[in-house]
Amino acid sequence: MRYYGPLPQVWFTDAEGTVDTGALARYRETGQVWAEWDCSPAPGDGDAVPDKTTA
């Protein structure tokens, strides 16, 4: 934050355009961002088998 300024509201907005007002308020009060995500494969990921090429 001290190098680039505060994060804009879009960082707290989901794909549907809904702002996580709790997270945004916590960030504005504390300067901290709490995040989590699911790193499991999306449906269809890993289904394709890469082609093997020969040299």
PDB file of N, CA, C and O in Angstrom, chain B, residues numbered from 101:
ATOM      1  N   MET B 101       0.818  -1.179   0.000  1.00  0.00           N
ATOM      2  CA  MET B 101       0.000   0.000   0.000  1.00  0.00           C
ATOM      3  C   MET B 101       0.866   1.248   0.000  1.00  0.00           C
ATOM      4  O   MET B 101       0.527   2.243  -0.640  1.00  0.00           O
ATOM      5  N   ARG B 102       1.967   1.201   0.705  1.00  0.00           N
ATOM      6  CA  ARG B 102       2.745   2.435   0.785  1.00  0.00           C
ATOM      7  C   ARG B 102       3.474   2.740  -0.522  1.00  0.00           C
ATOM      8  O   ARG B 102       3.847   3.891  -0.749  1.00  0.00           O
ATOM      9  N   TYR B 103       3.690   1.746  -1.392  1.00  0.00           N
ATOM     10  CA  TYR B 103       4.381   2.002  -2.652  1.00  0.00           C
ATOM     11  C   TYR B 103       3.427   2.357  -3.784  1.00  0.00           C
ATOM     12  O   TYR B 103       3.760   3.185  -4.632  1.00  0.00           O
ATOM     13  N   TYR B 104       2.261   1.751  -3.811  1.00  0.00           N
ATOM     14  CA  TYR B 104       1.362   1.907  -4.953  1.00  0.00           C
ATOM     15  C   TYR B 104       0.016   2.522  -4.607  1.00  0.00           C
ATOM     16  O   TYR B 104      -0.818   2.713  -5.492  1.00  0.00           O
ATOM     17  N   GLY B 105      -0.208   2.831  -3.353  1.00  0.00           N
ATOM     18  CA  GLY B 105      -1.485   3.389  -2.935  1.00  0.00           C
ATOM     19  C   GLY B 105      -2.471   2.299  -2.569  1.00  0.00           C
ATOM     20  O   GLY B 105      -2.162   1.115  -2.704  1.00  0.00           O
ATOM     21  N   PRO B 106      -3.653   2.680  -2.109  1.00  0.00           N
ATOM     22  CA  PRO B 106      -4.645   1.702  -1.677  1.00  0.00           C
ATOM     23  C   PRO B 106      -5.222   0.912  -2.863  1.00  0.00           C
ATOM     24  O   PRO B 106      -5.257   1.387  -3.998  1.00  0.00           O
ATOM     25  N   LEU B 107      -5.665  -0.293  -2.556  1.00  0.00           N
ATOM     26  CA  LEU B 107      -6.296  -1.123  -3.580  1.00  0.00           C
ATOM     27  C   LEU B 107      -7.662  -0.548  -3.946  1.00  0.00           C
ATOM     28  O   LEU B 107      -8.378  -0.067  -3.067  1.00  0.00           O
ATOM     29  N   PRO B 108      -8.035  -0.587  -5.221  1.00  0.00           N
ATOM     30  CA  PRO B 108      -9.352  -0.102  -5.618  1.00  0.00           C
ATOM     31  C   PRO B 108     -10.443  -1.124  -5.255  1.00  0.00           C
ATOM     32  O   PRO B 108     -10.150  -2.292  -5.000  1.00  0.00           O
ATOM     33  N   GLN B 109     -11.666  -0.678  -5.236  1.00  0.00           N
ATOM     34  CA  GLN B 109     -12.809  -1.515  -4.868  1.00  0.00           C
ATOM     35  C   GLN B 109     -12.918  -2.760  -5.747  1.00  0.00           C
ATOM     36  O   GLN B 109     -13.402  -3.796  -5.290  1.00  0.00           O
ATOM     37  N   VAL B 110     -12.483  -2.673  -6.979  1.00  0.00           N
ATOM     38  CA  VAL B 110     -12.606  -3.817  -7.891  1.00  0.00           C
ATOM     39  C   VAL B 110     -11.882  -5.055  -7.357  1.00  0.00           C
ATOM     40  O   VAL B 110     -12.257  -6.173  -7.711  1.00  0.00           O
ATOM     41  N   TRP B 111     -10.878  -4.895  -6.533  1.00  0.00           N
ATOM     42  CA  TRP B 111     -10.170  -6.034  -5.935  1.00  0.00           C
ATOM     43  C   TRP B 111     -11.068  -6.819  -4.992  1.00  0.00           C
ATOM     44  O   TRP B 111     -10.757  -7.961  -4.653  1.00  0.00           O
ATOM     45  N   PHE B 112     -12.163  -6.232  -4.569  1.00  0.00           N
ATOM     46  CA  PHE B 112     -13.080  -6.861  -3.630  1.00  0.00           C
ATOM     47  C   PHE B 112     -14.424  -7.176  -4.294  1.00  0.00           C
ATOM     48  O   PHE B 112     -15.432  -7.366  -3.614  1.00  0.00           O
ATOM     49  N   THR B 113     -14.424  -7.228  -5.614  1.00  0.00           N
ATOM     50  CA  THR B 113     -15.632  -7.454  -6.400  1.00  0.00           C
ATOM     51  C   THR B 113     -15.532  -8.790  -7.107  1.00  0.00           C
ATOM     52  O   THR B 113     -14.505  -9.098  -7.712  1.00  0.00           O
ATOM     53  N   ASP B 114     -16.606  -9.600  -7.035  1.00  0.00           N
ATOM     54  CA  ASP B 114     -16.574 -10.909  -7.691  1.00  0.00           C
ATOM     55  C   ASP B 114     -16.960 -10.793  -9.162  1.00  0.00           C
ATOM     56  O   ASP B 114     -17.224  -9.698  -9.657  1.00  0.00           O
ATOM     57  N   ALA B 115     -16.992 -11.917  -9.849  1.00  0.00           N
ATOM     58  CA  ALA B 115     -17.259 -11.947 -11.295  1.00  0.00           C
ATOM     59  C   ALA B 115     -18.649 -11.421 -11.642  1.00  0.00           C
ATOM     60  O   ALA B 115     -18.873 -10.952 -12.757  1.00  0.00           O
ATOM     61  N   GLU B 116     -19.584 -11.497 -10.692  1.00  0.00           N
ATOM     62  CA  GLU B 116     -20.941 -11.003 -10.942  1.00  0.00           C
ATOM     63  C   GLU B 116     -21.091  -9.521 -10.621  1.00  0.00           C
ATOM     64  O   GLU B 116     -22.156  -8.945 -10.842  1.00  0.00           O
ATOM     65  N   GLY B 117     -20.038  -8.903 -10.104  1.00  0.00           N
ATOM     66  CA  GLY B 117     -20.074  -7.480  -9.789  1.00  0.00           C
ATOM     67  C   GLY B 117     -20.464  -7.159  -8.355  1.00  0.00           C
ATOM     68  O   GLY B 117     -20.686  -5.995  -8.022  1.00  0.00           O
ATOM     69  N   THR B 118     -20.552  -8.176  -7.502  1.00  0.00           N
ATOM     70  CA  THR B 118     -20.914  -7.968  -6.102  1.00  0.00           C
ATOM     71  C   THR B 118     -19.667  -7.644  -5.284  1.00  0.00           C
ATOM     72  O   THR B 118     -18.677  -8.375  -5.322  1.00  0.00           O
ATOM     73  N   VAL B 119     -19.730  -6.545  -4.551  1.00  0.00           N
ATOM     74  CA  VAL B 119     -18.611  -6.122  -3.720  1.00  0.00           C
ATOM     75  C   VAL B 119     -18.701  -6.812  -2.361  1.00  0.00           C
ATOM     76  O   VAL B 119     -19.758  -6.821  -1.731  1.00  0.00           O
ATOM     77  N   ASP B 120     -17.593  -7.386  -1.917  1.00  0.00           N
ATOM     78  CA  ASP B 120     -17.515  -7.961  -0.569  1.00  0.00           C
ATOM     79  C   ASP B 120     -17.262  -6.796   0.377  1.00  0.00           C
ATOM     80  O   ASP B 120     -16.115  -6.439   0.648  1.00  0.00           O
ATOM     81  N   THR B 121     -18.342  -6.210   0.873  1.00  0.00           N
ATOM     82  CA  THR B 121     -18.233  -4.997   1.681  1.00  0.00           C
ATOM     83  C   THR B 121     -17.504  -5.242   2.997  1.00  0.00           C
ATOM     84  O   THR B 121     -16.826  -4.349   3.506  1.00  0.00           O
ATOM     85  N   GLY B 122     -17.640  -6.453   3.554  1.00  0.00           N
ATOM     86  CA  GLY B 122     -16.929  -6.768   4.790  1.00  0.00           C
ATOM     87  C   GLY B 122     -15.426  -6.770   4.586  1.00  0.00           C
ATOM     88  O   GLY B 122     -14.683  -6.190   5.376  1.00  0.00           O
ATOM     89  N   ALA B 123     -14.981  -7.426   3.519  1.00  0.00           N
ATOM     90  CA  ALA B 123     -13.547  -7.476   3.218  1.00  0.00           C
ATOM     91  C   ALA B 123     -13.015  -6.083   2.879  1.00  0.00           C
ATOM     92  O   ALA B 123     -11.913  -5.716   3.287  1.00  0.00           O
ATOM     93  N   LEU B 124     -13.798  -5.320   2.139  1.00  0.00           N
ATOM     94  CA  LEU B 124     -13.377  -3.967   1.774  1.00  0.00           C
ATOM     95  C   LEU B 124     -13.261  -3.088   3.015  1.00  0.00           C
ATOM     96  O   LEU B 124     -12.298  -2.333   3.153  1.00  0.00           O
ATOM     97  N   ALA B 125     -14.230  -3.181   3.914  1.00  0.00           N
ATOM     98  CA  ALA B 125     -14.178  -2.385   5.143  1.00  0.00           C
ATOM     99  C   ALA B 125     -12.996  -2.799   6.012  1.00  0.00           C
ATOM    100  O   ALA B 125     -12.312  -1.945   6.576  1.00  0.00           O
ATOM    101  N   ARG B 126     -12.749  -4.116   6.125  1.00  0.00           N
ATOM    102  CA  ARG B 126     -11.608  -4.598   6.921  1.00  0.00           C
ATOM    103  C   ARG B 126     -10.301  -4.079   6.322  1.00  0.00           C
ATOM    104  O   ARG B 126      -9.405  -3.663   7.056  1.00  0.00           O
ATOM    105  N   TYR B 127     -10.191  -4.103   5.000  1.00  0.00           N
ATOM    106  CA  TYR B 127      -8.990  -3.596   4.338  1.00  0.00           C
ATOM    107  C   TYR B 127      -8.806  -2.104   4.621  1.00  0.00           C
ATOM    108  O   TYR B 127      -7.705  -1.657   4.942  1.00  0.00           O
ATOM    109  N   ARG B 128      -9.876  -1.353   4.499  1.00  0.00           N
ATOM    110  CA  ARG B 128      -9.773   0.092   4.732  1.00  0.00           C
ATOM    111  C   ARG B 128      -9.409   0.418   6.176  1.00  0.00           C
ATOM    112  O   ARG B 128      -8.746   1.423   6.435  1.00  0.00           O
ATOM    113  N   GLU B 129      -9.837  -0.424   7.122  1.00  0.00           N
ATOM    114  CA  GLU B 129      -9.533  -0.191   8.530  1.00  0.00           C
ATOM    115  C   GLU B 129      -8.141  -0.669   8.919  1.00  0.00           C
ATOM    116  O   GLU B 129      -7.454  -0.014   9.703  1.00  0.00           O
ATOM    117  N   THR B 130      -7.718  -1.819   8.369  1.00  0.00           N
ATOM    118  CA  THR B 130      -6.470  -2.440   8.814  1.00  0.00           C
ATOM    119  C   THR B 130      -5.349  -2.415   7.786  1.00  0.00           C
ATOM    120  O   THR B 130      -4.178  -2.543   8.142  1.00  0.00           O
ATOM    121  N   GLY B 131      -5.697  -2.251   6.513  1.00  0.00           N
ATOM    122  CA  GLY B 131      -4.691  -2.320   5.459  1.00  0.00           C
ATOM    123  C   GLY B 131      -4.335  -3.749   5.083  1.00  0.00           C
ATOM    124  O   GLY B 131      -3.397  -3.976   4.320  1.00  0.00           O
ATOM    125  N   GLN B 132      -5.087  -4.725   5.619  1.00  0.00           N
ATOM    126  CA  GLN B 132      -4.808  -6.134   5.352  1.00  0.00           C
ATOM    127  C   GLN B 132      -5.848  -6.719   4.407  1.00  0.00           C
ATOM    128  O   GLN B 132      -7.029  -6.374   4.460  1.00  0.00           O
ATOM    129  N   VAL B 133      -5.381  -7.613   3.544  1.00  0.00           N
ATOM    130  CA  VAL B 133      -6.268  -8.348   2.643  1.00  0.00           C
ATOM    131  C   VAL B 133      -6.203  -9.810   3.042  1.00  0.00           C
ATOM    132  O   VAL B 133      -5.117 -10.385   3.112  1.00  0.00           O
ATOM    133  N   TRP B 134      -7.346 -10.416   3.302  1.00  0.00           N
ATOM    134  CA  TRP B 134      -7.430 -11.838   3.609  1.00  0.00           C
ATOM    135  C   TRP B 134      -8.048 -12.513   2.403  1.00  0.00           C
ATOM    136  O   TRP B 134      -9.121 -12.120   1.947  1.00  0.00           O
ATOM    137  N   ALA B 135      -7.375 -13.524   1.888  1.00  0.00           N
ATOM    138  CA  ALA B 135      -7.881 -14.205   0.689  1.00  0.00           C
ATOM    139  C   ALA B 135      -7.706 -15.699   0.829  1.00  0.00           C
ATOM    140  O   ALA B 135      -6.831 -16.178   1.552  1.00  0.00           O
ATOM    141  N   GLU B 136      -8.549 -16.423   0.130  1.00  0.00           N
ATOM    142  CA  GLU B 136      -8.417 -17.866   0.046  1.00  0.00           C
ATOM    143  C   GLU B 136      -8.977 -18.282  -1.310  1.00  0.00           C
ATOM    144  O   GLU B 136      -9.782 -17.575  -1.918  1.00  0.00           O
ATOM    145  N   TRP B 137      -8.539 -19.422  -1.753  1.00  0.00           N
ATOM    146  CA  TRP B 137      -9.028 -19.919  -3.031  1.00  0.00           C
ATOM    147  C   TRP B 137      -8.894 -21.429  -3.053  1.00  0.00           C
ATOM    148  O   TRP B 137      -8.179 -22.027  -2.248  1.00  0.00           O
ATOM    149  N   ASP B 138      -9.592 -22.018  -3.982  1.00  0.00           N
ATOM    150  CA  ASP B 138      -9.589 -23.466  -4.157  1.00  0.00           C
ATOM    151  C   ASP B 138      -8.700 -23.769  -5.355  1.00  0.00           C
ATOM    152  O   ASP B 138      -8.986 -23.345  -6.475  1.00  0.00           O
ATOM    153  N   CYS B 139      -7.632 -24.499  -5.116  1.00  0.00           N
ATOM    154  CA  CYS B 139      -6.678 -24.801  -6.189  1.00  0.00           C
ATOM    155  C   CYS B 139      -6.959 -26.145  -6.857  1.00  0.00           C
ATOM    156  O   CYS B 139      -6.124 -26.646  -7.610  1.00  0.00           O
ATOM    157  N   SER B 140      -8.119 -26.728  -6.591  1.00  0.00           N
ATOM    158  CA  SER B 140      -8.430 -27.999  -7.236  1.00  0.00           C
ATOM    159  C   SER B 140      -8.753 -27.754  -8.704  1.00  0.00           C
ATOM    160  O   SER B 140      -9.171 -26.656  -9.071  1.00  0.00           O
ATOM    161  N   PRO B 141      -8.567 -28.753  -9.536  1.00  0.00           N
ATOM    162  CA  PRO B 141      -8.823 -28.578 -10.962  1.00  0.00           C
ATOM    163  C   PRO B 141     -10.288 -28.241 -11.236  1.00  0.00           C
ATOM    164  O   PRO B 141     -11.189 -28.735 -10.557  1.00  0.00           O
ATOM    165  N   ALA B 142     -10.505 -27.419 -12.209  1.00  0.00           N
ATOM    166  CA  ALA B 142     -11.859 -27.091 -12.649  1.00  0.00           C
ATOM    167  C   ALA B 142     -12.397 -28.275 -13.447  1.00  0.00           C
ATOM    168  O   ALA B 142     -11.616 -29.060 -13.984  1.00  0.00           O
ATOM    169  N   PRO B 143     -13.713 -28.414 -13.532  1.00  0.00           N
ATOM    170  CA  PRO B 143     -14.265 -29.503 -14.343  1.00  0.00           C
ATOM    171  C   PRO B 143     -13.687 -29.474 -15.754  1.00  0.00           C
ATOM    172  O   PRO B 143     -13.680 -28.435 -16.415  1.00  0.00           O
ATOM    173  N   GLY B 144     -13.215 -30.600 -16.192  1.00  0.00           N
ATOM    174  CA  GLY B 144     -12.630 -30.686 -17.527  1.00  0.00           C
ATOM    175  C   GLY B 144     -11.124 -30.551 -17.535  1.00  0.00           C
ATOM    176  O   GLY B 144     -10.478 -30.969 -18.495  1.00  0.00           O
ATOM    177  N   ASP B 145     -10.535 -29.969 -16.473  1.00  0.00           N
ATOM    178  CA  ASP B 145      -9.077 -29.866 -16.400  1.00  0.00           C
ATOM    179  C   ASP B 145      -8.490 -31.261 -16.228  1.00  0.00           C
ATOM    180  O   ASP B 145      -8.980 -32.052 -15.422  1.00  0.00           O
ATOM    181  N   GLY B 146      -7.479 -31.550 -16.958  1.00  0.00           N
ATOM    182  CA  GLY B 146      -6.805 -32.827 -16.811  1.00  0.00           C
ATOM    183  C   GLY B 146      -7.431 -33.946 -17.632  1.00  0.00           C
ATOM    184  O   GLY B 146      -6.910 -35.061 -17.646  1.00  0.00           O
ATOM    185  N   ASP B 147      -8.540 -33.669 -18.316  1.00  0.00           N
ATOM    186  CA  ASP B 147      -9.176 -34.703 -19.116  1.00  0.00           C
ATOM    187  C   ASP B 147      -8.366 -35.005 -20.381  1.00  0.00           C
ATOM    188  O   ASP B 147      -8.298 -36.148 -20.834  1.00  0.00           O
ATOM    189  N   ALA B 148      -7.762 -33.971 -20.930  1.00  0.00           N
ATOM    190  CA  ALA B 148      -7.017 -34.149 -22.173  1.00  0.00           C
ATOM    191  C   ALA B 148      -5.631 -34.723 -21.869  1.00  0.00           C
ATOM    192  O   ALA B 148      -4.957 -34.300 -20.930  1.00  0.00           O
ATOM    193  N   VAL B 149      -5.238 -35.669 -22.666  1.00  0.00           N
ATOM    194  CA  VAL B 149      -3.903 -36.253 -22.528  1.00  0.00           C
ATOM    195  C   VAL B 149      -3.026 -35.587 -23.573  1.00  0.00           C
ATOM    196  O   VAL B 149      -3.369 -35.598 -24.755  1.00  0.00           O
ATOM    197  N   PRO B 150      -1.907 -35.011 -23.169  1.00  0.00           N
ATOM    198  CA  PRO B 150      -1.053 -34.344 -24.157  1.00  0.00           C
ATOM    199  C   PRO B 150      -0.485 -35.345 -25.162  1.00  0.00           C
ATOM    200  O   PRO B 150      -0.162 -36.485 -24.831  1.00  0.00           O
ATOM    201  N   ASP B 151      -0.378 -34.869 -26.400  1.00  0.00           N
ATOM    202  CA  ASP B 151       0.218 -35.695 -27.446  1.00  0.00           C
ATOM    203  C   ASP B 151       1.699 -35.843 -27.185  1.00  0.00           C
ATOM    204  O   ASP B 151       2.369 -34.890 -26.788  1.00  0.00           O
ATOM    205  N   LYS B 152       2.210 -37.045 -27.410  1.00  0.00           N
ATOM    206  CA  LYS B 152       3.645 -37.264 -27.283  1.00  0.00           C
ATOM    207  C   LYS B 152       4.255 -37.078 -28.657  1.00  0.00           C
ATOM    208  O   LYS B 152       3.763 -37.611 -29.652  1.00  0.00           O
ATOM    209  N   THR B 153       5.309 -36.333 -28.695  1.00  0.00           N
ATOM    210  CA  THR B 153       6.016 -36.127 -29.956  1.00  0.00           C
ATOM    211  C   THR B 153       7.355 -36.842 -29.881  1.00  0.00           C
ATOM    212  O   THR B 153       7.941 -36.990 -28.808  1.00  0.00           O
ATOM    213  N   THR B 154       7.809 -37.265 -31.000  1.00  0.00           N
ATOM    214  CA  THR B 154       9.115 -37.908 -31.053  1.00  0.00           C
ATOM    215  C   THR B 154      10.067 -37.003 -31.777  1.00  0.00           C
ATOM    216  O   THR B 154       9.678 -36.272 -32.688  1.00  0.00           O
ATOM    217  N   ALA B 155      11.308 -37.048 -31.375  1.00  0.00           N
ATOM    218  CA  ALA B 155      12.318 -36.190 -32.000  1.00  0.00           C
ATOM    219  C   ALA B 155      13.042 -36.931 -33.081  1.00  0.00           C
ATOM    220  O   ALA B 155      13.932 -36.372 -33.723  1.00  0.00           O
TER     221      ALA B 155
END
